[in-house]
Amino acid sequence: MSTTNAFASVPRLGAARITVAELSFTAPAVVVSAFVAGANGSRIQRIDINALMTTTAGMVNLFWFDGTNYRLFKSVDVDAVTVAAGTPPFQVSLIFPEGIPVPSSSGGTLFDELVAASYTGDDFDVIVYGGDL
């Protein structure tokens, strides 16, 4: 284990637009890549999930992916929101003050990619803020 802290030195932004329903929590077939670790690894500080239209109650699922296997990282509840004048679409921010380390796969098979899926098929943009080590 390293005796010094690893801080993100190069800012990175990842993004995914999800538009198709995916009901699986273990073997999703319809996901979109939102963030892939850099060559020396990365950290994720924040994830914004923004609906692009009226939403039905459901969730957005975030998975770690290693090229073969998926592991559910987080299910984010989505409220039913009818977009109208004065009523913006659903939005949520997940903030990780310490940062989530995302190892590089160059050292072996690791879960180095964050992918997203919409449980209801509503349209969302998933924006990932982080940096490379």
C-alpha atoms as an extended CHARMM CRD file, in Angstrom:
* protein
*
       133  EXT
         1         1  MET       CA              0.0000000000        0.0000000000        0.0000000000  PROA      1               0.0000000000
         2         2  SER       CA              1.1860000000        3.4770000000       -0.8250000000  PROA      2               0.0000000000
         3         3  THR       CA              2.3100000000        5.7600000000        1.9820000000  PROA      3               0.0000000000
         4         4  THR       CA              1.2470000000        8.8970000000        0.1170000000  PROA      4               0.0000000000
         5         5  ASN       CA             -2.1830000000       10.0580000000       -0.9540000000  PROA      5               0.0000000000
         6         6  ALA       CA             -3.1140000000        9.8750000000       -4.6300000000  PROA      6               0.0000000000
         7         7  PHE       CA             -4.8250000000       13.0470000000       -5.7590000000  PROA      7               0.0000000000
         8         8  ALA       CA             -6.4850000000       13.5850000000       -9.1100000000  PROA      8               0.0000000000
         9         9  SER       CA             -4.1300000000       15.6900000000      -11.1960000000  PROA      9               0.0000000000
        10        10  VAL       CA             -6.0530000000       15.9070000000      -14.4740000000  PROA      10              0.0000000000
        11        11  PRO       CA             -9.7500000000       16.8620000000      -14.3470000000  PROA      11              0.0000000000
        12        12  ARG       CA            -12.0800000000       14.5460000000      -16.2870000000  PROA      12              0.0000000000
        13        13  LEU       CA            -15.7210000000       14.6730000000      -17.2480000000  PROA      13              0.0000000000
        14        14  GLY       CA            -17.6920000000       11.6310000000      -18.3450000000  PROA      14              0.0000000000
        15        15  ALA       CA            -21.2140000000       11.6190000000      -19.7540000000  PROA      15              0.0000000000
        16        16  ALA       CA            -23.8980000000        9.1700000000      -20.8120000000  PROA      16              0.0000000000
        17        17  ARG       CA            -27.3910000000        9.5850000000      -22.2390000000  PROA      17              0.0000000000
        18        18  ILE       CA            -29.6890000000        6.7050000000      -21.3320000000  PROA      18              0.0000000000
        19        19  THR       CA            -32.9910000000        6.2610000000      -23.1470000000  PROA      19              0.0000000000
        20        20  VAL       CA            -33.9620000000        2.5700000000      -23.0730000000  PROA      20              0.0000000000
        21        21  ALA       CA            -35.4800000000        0.5790000000      -20.2080000000  PROA      21              0.0000000000
        22        22  GLU       CA            -33.2240000000       -1.9890000000      -18.4940000000  PROA      22              0.0000000000
        23        23  LEU       CA            -34.8040000000       -4.1200000000      -15.7580000000  PROA      23              0.0000000000
        24        24  SER       CA            -31.8710000000       -6.3320000000      -14.7300000000  PROA      24              0.0000000000
        25        25  PHE       CA            -29.8320000000       -5.6840000000      -11.6030000000  PROA      25              0.0000000000
        26        26  THR       CA            -27.3170000000       -8.4600000000      -12.3050000000  PROA      26              0.0000000000
        27        27  ALA       CA            -26.7960000000       -8.8200000000      -16.0650000000  PROA      27              0.0000000000
        28        28  PRO       CA            -27.9420000000       -5.6480000000      -17.8000000000  PROA      28              0.0000000000
        29        29  ALA       CA            -27.9920000000       -5.7290000000      -21.5880000000  PROA      29              0.0000000000
        30        30  VAL       CA            -28.8180000000       -2.0590000000      -22.2390000000  PROA      30              0.0000000000
        31        31  VAL       CA            -26.2800000000        0.2060000000      -20.5300000000  PROA      31              0.0000000000
        32        32  VAL       CA            -24.2890000000        3.2570000000      -21.5670000000  PROA      32              0.0000000000
        33        33  SER       CA            -20.7140000000        3.9720000000      -20.5030000000  PROA      33              0.0000000000
        34        34  ALA       CA            -20.4640000000        7.0510000000      -18.2840000000  PROA      34              0.0000000000
        35        35  PHE       CA            -16.8360000000        6.9680000000      -17.0820000000  PROA      35              0.0000000000
        36        36  VAL       CA            -13.7280000000        4.8640000000      -17.7560000000  PROA      36              0.0000000000
        37        37  ALA       CA            -10.6430000000        5.0110000000      -15.5390000000  PROA      37              0.0000000000
        38        38  GLY       CA             -7.5170000000        6.6240000000      -16.9100000000  PROA      38              0.0000000000
        39        39  ALA       CA             -4.2520000000        4.7390000000      -17.4590000000  PROA      39              0.0000000000
        40        40  ASN       CA             -3.0960000000        5.3320000000      -13.8590000000  PROA      40              0.0000000000
        41        41  GLY       CA             -6.5570000000        5.1680000000      -12.2830000000  PROA      41              0.0000000000
        42        42  SER       CA             -9.0770000000        7.8920000000      -11.5200000000  PROA      42              0.0000000000
        43        43  ARG       CA            -11.3230000000        9.3300000000       -8.8240000000  PROA      43              0.0000000000
        44        44  ILE       CA            -14.9990000000       10.2560000000       -9.0890000000  PROA      44              0.0000000000
        45        45  GLN       CA            -16.1330000000       13.2340000000       -6.9940000000  PROA      45              0.0000000000
        46        46  ARG       CA            -19.6910000000       13.7870000000       -8.1810000000  PROA      46              0.0000000000
        47        47  ILE       CA            -22.3960000000       12.2810000000      -10.3760000000  PROA      47              0.0000000000
        48        48  ASP       CA            -25.3190000000       14.3640000000      -11.6810000000  PROA      48              0.0000000000
        49        49  ILE       CA            -28.4360000000       12.6270000000      -12.9990000000  PROA      49              0.0000000000
        50        50  ASN       CA            -30.7070000000       14.9160000000      -15.0250000000  PROA      50              0.0000000000
        51        51  ALA       CA            -33.9910000000       13.8850000000      -16.5970000000  PROA      51              0.0000000000
        52        52  LEU       CA            -34.5950000000       15.1630000000      -20.1260000000  PROA      52              0.0000000000
        53        53  MET       CA            -38.3710000000       15.0020000000      -19.9250000000  PROA      53              0.0000000000
        54        54  THR       CA            -41.2960000000       14.1190000000      -17.6860000000  PROA      54              0.0000000000
        55        55  THR       CA            -40.4180000000       11.1070000000      -15.5410000000  PROA      55              0.0000000000
        56        56  THR       CA            -42.3250000000        8.2200000000      -14.0530000000  PROA      56              0.0000000000
        57        57  ALA       CA            -41.3720000000        6.8920000000      -10.6350000000  PROA      57              0.0000000000
        58        58  GLY       CA            -38.4770000000        4.4900000000      -11.0470000000  PROA      58              0.0000000000
        59        59  MET       CA            -34.7090000000        4.5160000000      -10.8030000000  PROA      59              0.0000000000
        60        60  VAL       CA            -31.4180000000        4.9820000000      -12.5470000000  PROA      60              0.0000000000
        61        61  ASN       CA            -28.9660000000        2.1650000000      -11.8990000000  PROA      61              0.0000000000
        62        62  LEU       CA            -25.1930000000        2.6140000000      -11.9080000000  PROA      62              0.0000000000
        63        63  PHE       CA            -22.9720000000       -0.4390000000      -12.3760000000  PROA      63              0.0000000000
        64        64  TRP       CA            -19.2480000000       -1.1640000000      -12.2760000000  PROA      64              0.0000000000
        65        65  PHE       CA            -18.1800000000       -3.0960000000      -15.3760000000  PROA      65              0.0000000000
        66        66  ASP       CA            -14.9370000000       -5.0190000000      -15.9750000000  PROA      66              0.0000000000
        67        67  GLY       CA            -15.4800000000       -5.8840000000      -19.6300000000  PROA      67              0.0000000000
        68        68  THR       CA            -17.4340000000       -9.0350000000      -18.7590000000  PROA      68              0.0000000000
        69        69  ASN       CA            -19.2040000000       -8.7050000000      -15.3990000000  PROA      69              0.0000000000
        70        70  TYR       CA            -21.4920000000       -6.0650000000      -13.9240000000  PROA      70              0.0000000000
        71        71  ARG       CA            -21.8120000000       -5.2030000000      -10.2410000000  PROA      71              0.0000000000
        72        72  LEU       CA            -24.6030000000       -2.9060000000       -9.0700000000  PROA      72              0.0000000000
        73        73  PHE       CA            -22.9980000000        0.1850000000       -7.5250000000  PROA      73              0.0000000000
        74        74  LYS       CA            -26.0080000000        2.3490000000       -6.7630000000  PROA      74              0.0000000000
        75        75  SER       CA            -29.7230000000        2.5590000000       -7.5160000000  PROA      75              0.0000000000
        76        76  VAL       CA            -30.9620000000        6.1430000000       -7.4880000000  PROA      76              0.0000000000
        77        77  ASP       CA            -34.6740000000        6.6840000000       -6.8650000000  PROA      77              0.0000000000
        78        78  VAL       CA            -36.3670000000        8.8430000000       -9.4830000000  PROA      78              0.0000000000
        79        79  ASP       CA            -39.5060000000       10.7780000000       -8.5820000000  PROA      79              0.0000000000
        80        80  ALA       CA            -42.4380000000       11.1690000000      -10.9380000000  PROA      80              0.0000000000
        81        81  VAL       CA            -42.2080000000       14.7280000000      -12.2650000000  PROA      81              0.0000000000
        82        82  THR       CA            -44.4120000000       16.3110000000      -14.9070000000  PROA      82              0.0000000000
        83        83  VAL       CA            -42.3510000000       18.9770000000      -16.6210000000  PROA      83              0.0000000000
        84        84  ALA       CA            -44.2200000000       22.2500000000      -17.0890000000  PROA      84              0.0000000000
        85        85  ALA       CA            -43.5740000000       25.9620000000      -16.7850000000  PROA      85              0.0000000000
        86        86  GLY       CA            -42.1310000000       26.4430000000      -13.3120000000  PROA      86              0.0000000000
        87        87  THR       CA            -41.5680000000       22.7120000000      -12.7810000000  PROA      87              0.0000000000
        88        88  PRO       CA            -38.1100000000       21.6130000000      -13.8960000000  PROA      88              0.0000000000
        89        89  PRO       CA            -37.2800000000       17.9990000000      -14.7310000000  PROA      89              0.0000000000
        90        90  PHE       CA            -36.0040000000       15.5960000000      -12.0920000000  PROA      90              0.0000000000
        91        91  GLN       CA            -32.3910000000       16.2020000000      -11.0470000000  PROA      91              0.0000000000
        92        92  VAL       CA            -30.1480000000       14.7220000000       -8.3730000000  PROA      92              0.0000000000
        93        93  SER       CA            -26.4570000000       15.0340000000       -7.4780000000  PROA      93              0.0000000000
        94        94  LEU       CA            -24.4560000000       12.3010000000       -5.7730000000  PROA      94              0.0000000000
        95        95  ILE       CA            -21.4530000000       13.8410000000       -4.0450000000  PROA      95              0.0000000000
        96        96  PHE       CA            -18.4720000000       11.8330000000       -2.8150000000  PROA      96              0.0000000000
        97        97  PRO       CA            -16.2970000000       14.2220000000       -0.7200000000  PROA      97              0.0000000000
        98        98  GLU       CA            -13.4690000000       11.6920000000       -0.3490000000  PROA      98              0.0000000000
        99        99  GLY       CA            -13.7630000000       10.6060000000       -3.9780000000  PROA      99              0.0000000000
       100       100  ILE       CA            -14.4000000000        7.1050000000       -5.2650000000  PROA      100             0.0000000000
       101       101  PRO       CA            -11.1870000000        5.4520000000       -6.4370000000  PROA      101             0.0000000000
       102       102  VAL       CA            -11.5080000000        3.8480000000       -9.8640000000  PROA      102             0.0000000000
       103       103  PRO       CA             -8.5070000000        1.6160000000      -10.5720000000  PROA      103             0.0000000000
       104       104  SER       CA             -7.0660000000        1.2340000000      -14.0350000000  PROA      104             0.0000000000
       105       105  SER       CA             -7.5790000000       -2.1160000000      -15.7290000000  PROA      105             0.0000000000
       106       106  SER       CA             -4.0010000000       -2.0540000000      -17.0360000000  PROA      106             0.0000000000
       107       107  GLY       CA             -2.8770000000       -4.0090000000      -13.9620000000  PROA      107             0.0000000000
       108       108  GLY       CA             -5.4350000000       -6.7880000000      -14.4770000000  PROA      108             0.0000000000
       109       109  THR       CA             -9.1640000000       -7.2960000000      -14.7070000000  PROA      109             0.0000000000
       110       110  LEU       CA            -10.7500000000       -4.6480000000      -12.4900000000  PROA      110             0.0000000000
       111       111  PHE       CA            -14.0640000000       -2.8520000000      -12.4440000000  PROA      111             0.0000000000
       112       112  ASP       CA            -12.7410000000        0.2640000000      -14.1580000000  PROA      112             0.0000000000
       113       113  GLU       CA            -15.8570000000        1.4820000000      -15.9950000000  PROA      113             0.0000000000
       114       114  LEU       CA            -19.0270000000        3.0680000000      -14.6210000000  PROA      114             0.0000000000
       115       115  VAL       CA            -22.1230000000        2.4080000000      -16.7520000000  PROA      115             0.0000000000
       116       116  ALA       CA            -25.7040000000        3.6400000000      -16.3680000000  PROA      116             0.0000000000
       117       117  ALA       CA            -29.1770000000        2.3040000000      -17.1280000000  PROA      117             0.0000000000
       118       118  SER       CA            -32.7460000000        3.6200000000      -16.8290000000  PROA      118             0.0000000000
       119       119  TYR       CA            -35.1780000000        1.2290000000      -15.1630000000  PROA      119             0.0000000000
       120       120  THR       CA            -38.2690000000        2.8500000000      -16.7140000000  PROA      120             0.0000000000
       121       121  GLY       CA            -36.8360000000        3.9010000000      -20.0660000000  PROA      121             0.0000000000
       122       122  ASP       CA            -37.1660000000        7.5990000000      -19.2630000000  PROA      122             0.0000000000
       123       123  ASP       CA            -34.3980000000        9.7300000000      -20.7860000000  PROA      123             0.0000000000
       124       124  PHE       CA            -31.5370000000       10.8870000000      -18.5400000000  PROA      124             0.0000000000
       125       125  ASP       CA            -28.1400000000       12.4840000000      -18.8640000000  PROA      125             0.0000000000
       126       126  VAL       CA            -25.6040000000       11.1080000000      -16.3800000000  PROA      126             0.0000000000
       127       127  ILE       CA            -22.6350000000       13.4420000000      -15.9050000000  PROA      127             0.0000000000
       128       128  VAL       CA            -19.5940000000       12.1860000000      -13.9760000000  PROA      128             0.0000000000
       129       129  TYR       CA            -17.0500000000       14.6470000000      -12.5360000000  PROA      129             0.0000000000
       130       130  GLY       CA            -13.6590000000       13.2990000000      -11.5810000000  PROA      130             0.0000000000
       131       131  GLY       CA            -10.0230000000       13.2290000000      -12.4600000000  PROA      131             0.0000000000
       132       132  ASP       CA             -7.1610000000       11.0000000000      -13.4800000000  PROA      132             0.0000000000
       133       133  LEU       CA             -4.3360000000       10.1630000000      -11.0900000000  PROA      133             0.0000000000
